[in-house]
Amino acid sequence: MRQRMRWWKVLGLAGLAGVAATGVVIARAERRRRAYTPEEIRQRLLERHAQASDSARPADPA
């Protein structure tokens, strides 16, 4: 009985560590995302749009 309770404690601590690690990863990604200025975001979106438009155009058969 004592051994079973110990496993539940280990499993619970591992779960808490997983939740904390996930929060850290999300916070880092959010910080990275917020580090861009609106002008930088706009420029990156325009570049992505241009790339997508170029790749979506059919090749000229002539």
N, C-alpha and C positions, 0 to 999 in steps of 0.2 A: 504494500500500500504506500509505503514511504517513497519507494522508487518511482511509482506512477505520479505522485504529486510533484516530484522533482522534475520529471519530464515536462509537465504542464507549465511549470515555472520557466524552464528553459525555452519552451516554445513561445510563451508569452513575451519574454524578453527579446527573443529573436524577431517577433512581430513588431514590437515597439521600435526596435532598431531599424527595421525595414521602413516603417512609416517615417521615421526621422530622416533617413537617408533620402527617401523620395522627396520630402519637403526641401531638403538642401538642394537637390538637383533642380527642382522647380524654381526655387528662389534664384539660383544662378542664371538659369535661362531667362527669367524675367528681368534680372539686372542687365544682362547682355542686350536684351531686346530694347530696354528703355535707354540704353546708352546712345542710340542713334538720334540725330536731330531730325526734325520733320523733313528738311531738305534732303538729307541722306536717304531717308526712306523713300521719298518721292523719286529720287534718281535711281535707286535700285529697282523700284517698281517699273519705271520707264524702260530700264535696260532689260528686265525680264519680259516685259510686253513685246519689246522689239525682237528679242530672241524667239519668243513663241510665235510671233507673226511671221518671221522668216522661215521657221521650220514648218509652219502650217501651210505655206504657199506651195502649190504644186510646181514641179519643175517645168520649165519652158520646153515644150517638145521640139521647137525649131532649132 
